[in-house]
Amino acid sequence: MSEHPERAELSAWMDREIPVDRARRIEAHIGACEHCASIVAAYRANDRAARDLFARLADESPERPAERVLERARASRVRQRRTGAAAATVAALALAATLLSGLLRPTQSPSAPATLAHSAIQAHALYAPDPSRADAATQSPGGLAGWLSDALGRPLGTPGLERMGYRLVDARRVPANPGPAAVLQYRGPDGHRITCYFAKRPGNTDAGMRYLRDKSVGAFYSVDDGLAYAVVGDIGRAALRTIAREAYESIERGYAAGPRGG
């Protein structure tokens, strides 16, 4: 590659939104180009700043105020692609954090399931897939089921979305209040991303499956015997319901294999 990729293309490469062949050429170019490598490093620093800020805000305000912070982060990411302003994300997040301190708190505490759904949607928006994390989880003792069970502190099955043609592209523990929580992300044949969010909610039971939609992103979620889980994606409700049911049934098969009530 003789010319530098555009900043917008470097950003899209980071988000794995370009064809595989082109992505390989860009990756090789970055390895040999100090200029482009520095741009990518700046973008990654901004992403880390966003994640760190979200982690600090999640405990204090897990509902709508945090979503507004994420909305500003996404808007800033678009501005980066249009203008190449590498500092835009940090500035927007700082402004959003300042505004957050002045937002009115809800007059009524949200239910545990509703809080779960919003946290899952926020995680879907915030965390870019990292296949290296997925590889580490699947190669851990006990495979992915062992990694997930260890993260949540109880026996669990996996969502099993591979049977529907989805590929695991991310696995990580995430901040939550109360914790612990974990996120698995899958990529479908059509490119759509599905996020499975898990959290421990001692003392909470709400076995019914519910649906929540925030703009283009929907979530099916449930809390059963202290285990909360949600399936999130920017696809239609019927398609997401099919995926959610497959995930729940697969998770429960592993969940039933061990002691409950923890």
Rosetta blueprint (number, residue, H / E / L):
1 M L
2 S L
3 E L
4 H L
5 P L
6 E L
7 R H
8 A H
9 E H
10 L H
11 S H
12 A H
13 W H
14 M H
15 D L
16 R L
17 E L
18 I L
19 P L
20 V H
21 D H
22 R H
23 A H
24 R H
25 R H
26 I H
27 E H
28 A H
29 H H
30 I H
31 G H
32 A H
33 C L
34 E H
35 H H
36 C H
37 A H
38 S H
39 I H
40 V H
41 A H
42 A H
43 Y H
44 R H
45 A H
46 N H
47 D H
48 R H
49 A H
50 A H
51 R H
52 D H
53 L H
54 F H
55 A H
56 R H
57 L H
58 A H
59 D H
60 E H
61 S L
62 P L
63 E L
64 R H
65 P H
66 A H
67 E H
68 R H
69 V H
70 L H
71 E H
72 R H
73 A H
74 R H
75 A H
76 S H
77 R H
78 V H
79 R H
80 Q H
81 R H
82 R H
83 T H
84 G L
85 A L
86 A L
87 A L
88 A H
89 T H
90 V H
91 A H
92 A H
93 L H
94 A H
95 L H
96 A H
97 A H
98 T H
99 L H
100 L H
101 S L
102 G L
103 L L
104 L L
105 R L
106 P L
107 T L
108 Q L
109 S L
110 P L
111 S L
112 A H
113 P H
114 A H
115 T H
116 L H
117 A H
118 H H
119 S H
120 A H
121 I H
122 Q H
123 A H
124 H H
125 A H
126 L H
127 Y L
128 A L
129 P L
130 D L
131 P H
132 S H
133 R H
134 A H
135 D H
136 A H
137 A H
138 T H
139 Q L
140 S L
141 P L
142 G L
143 G H
144 L H
145 A H
146 G H
147 W H
148 L H
149 S H
150 D H
151 A H
152 L H
153 G L
154 R L
155 P L
156 L L
157 G L
158 T L
159 P L
160 G L
161 L H
162 E H
163 R H
164 M H
165 G L
166 Y L
167 R E
168 L E
169 V E
170 D E
171 A E
172 R E
173 R E
174 V E
175 P L
176 A L
177 N L
178 P L
179 G L
180 P L
181 A E
182 A E
183 V E
184 L E
185 Q E
186 Y E
187 R E
188 G L
189 P L
190 D L
191 G L
192 H L
193 R E
194 I E
195 T E
196 C E
197 Y E
198 F E
199 A E
200 K E
201 R L
202 P L
203 G L
204 N L
205 T L
206 D E
207 A E
208 G E
209 M E
210 R E
211 Y E
212 L E
213 R E
214 D E
215 K L
216 S L
217 V E
218 G E
219 A E
220 F E
221 Y E
222 S E
223 V E
224 D E
225 D L
226 G L
227 L E
228 A E
229 Y E
230 A E
231 V E
232 V E
233 G E
234 D L
235 I L
236 G L
237 R H
238 A H
239 A H
240 L H
241 R H
242 T H
243 I H
244 A H
245 R H
246 E H
247 A H
248 Y H
249 E H
250 S H
251 I H
252 E H
253 R H
254 G H
255 Y H
256 A L
257 A L
258 G L
259 P L
260 R L
261 G L
262 G L
